[in-house]
Every structure is written in C-alpha cells, then in structure tokens.
C-alpha cells in the first residue's frame, strides 16, 4: 500500500470517504500509480465516491501506461463488457495476458478457466501467451440448449450452461467476501436483516468484476436476446444447511416510494437468471409455489424466469423461494436483468 492509498484507507476506516477520495486524487496527480488505480476503480463504480465512470476509465488507462497490473485487470473487464470503451474480446484477453505475464494470479486463474482448465492447475507448459491464444471465446458466449419448464410466465432451464471450472472460480471469488444477506425495509427505507432471508451473499460491480463473469453474462444475454448492459452486477448467494429465503418477488414494486424512483430511473427487473454453482447438497430447491415448479439445478446448470408481464408491469405469479438445504451447502449466482441499460451497475439485493 502506497502513501496515498494508506492515507485513504485511514479516512475510509473513520467513515471519511470524501477525504479518502481527495487523498487519492492528490496522490494520483503526484504520479502515485496505486492511487490512480484505486481512484479509477472507485469512480467507475461510484464506490464511496462520485459515479464518474469516464473519469475513472481515464485514470485506469494512465495507470496502465505507468505499469499497473491492477489497472490491466480492471480495463480487461471494461473491454469485455464494452463499458466506456469499444467492446473487444481481443483487447480483454490481451490485457489479461499482460497482467498474467506481470505475475497476477487473478489474471492467470481467469485465463486457465477461459481455456477450460481449473484455476488451481499448474502454470501451462506452453506458456501464458499460448494459453490465451487457445481460448475459444465464441463458445463461451454462444447460447446453449435449454428446455421450457413453464410457459406462462416463462421459466427455462439449461442443464449445461457453464463448465465446472467456472463454477469453482466463482465460488472461490465469493469466499471471504460473504456477508449476511439483507432485505429492503419498505417501512423505513434502507436494508435490514430479517428471518425471511438467512443466507449470505456478496455482489460484484465494475470495480471488482472479472472477465470470466462477463463472459457468462454475455452468454446469458445471448439466451435472452437482451443487451448485456441491461444486467446489474451479479450476486453470489451461499446457503448453509437450514438457511433460506422465503417467498418473495424479484421485481421492484413501483407502488413503494423507493422502488418507484428506482424503476423510473433504471428500469424494472424483468428477468432473473440463476446459475447453480454446485449440487452436492440435499433440498435447497428453487420453488415457485403458484406455478407448481420446484427446480434443483445441477452444477453448471442455469434457470431463468420472466418477472414482468408483456406491458412491463410486475407478474405476481413469479413469487418464489430458495428452500433450505437439509444437508451440505448451496452456491448460486443470481443475475437480475433490467428493462433498460444499467451498464453493470452496483449489485442490489432482493427487496
């Protein structure tokens, strides 16, 4: 941690986030590469800072030119997503390769997974450049075969959506970041802990997304025929035995004041996409009581359901629950899709 980032960290610990941003800005102007990178990450996601993504992207480019490995990782995500730059898998993989050759274990793990290997495998004998050249990104983003579970509202399942190595990677990324999952409090606003939701969760926004995640989102977008920019940052959910989320809706109820503003500004949550990251547990089904559907996905399988009627209003038939595992632990990635572009903004919890 450099001087500028250390000063910012002390301000953050005391809740002085404006002072932290100012400290990073001063250090960045003085040429502190780590401060440039940290401030860029904050600005692209509005993380304890103003949401100024174009300014953040420019700072990351400056940090990259100065040799920052972390800036290469962040810019690889922006290139893969097409956020504040042209969408380019060539550029995204090139930036990952650059970070891998600079020693980044995060970049190396992503290249391994994208090449169909485990992130825990030994370094490739052919070298990182050859491994990156072997990645077939078209196969990652192509829509797989699916089956219709329910017609109206539409629920579709995909037995093989991503390889096991991607599931392992996402679980590994989430471990150590999990916090008690919260719900929205309609009476007072804000988020609270409640017995209706006892699992844990962690969200990923532009400041901490990775290219594996973005490739999966592109595949989801291809299945749904919607722009990838309509996707919020995803959330990885973890359920220990006995933990659950009881019956709820994923759409945002526009009759609630907070959600009315949210829907007006950023659109409705029209689709939920679930990616099942493991299957070595009992119980834990995704249950739609009004549809008579109970689904337990296999590792690497996926399910999506449409939360809105054709006119865009919420469909209350999509009430559902994450039933508790009775043995073992359950991991799922949840992806909300909006009716308009949100450009992978900060992940939000279910209300």
Secondary structure, DSSP 4 states (H G I P E B T S, - for coil): --HHHHHHHHHHHTT-HHHHHHHHHHHHHTT-HHHHHHHHHHHHHTSSS---HHHHHHHHHHHHHTT-HHHHHHHHHHHHHTSSS---HHHHHHHHHHHHHTT-HHHHHHHHHHTTS-TTSPPPTT-HHHHHHT--HHHHHSPPP-EEEETTTTEEEES-SS-HHHHHHHHHHHTTT-EE--EE-TTT-SEE-BTTB--EEEE--TTT--HHHHHHHHHHHHHHTS-GGGBPPPEEEEE-TT--EEEE--S--TTSHHHHHHHHHH--EEEEEEEE----SEE--EEETTTTEEE-PPTT-EEEEE-B-TTS-B-GGG-EEEPPEEES-EEEEEEEEESS---S-------
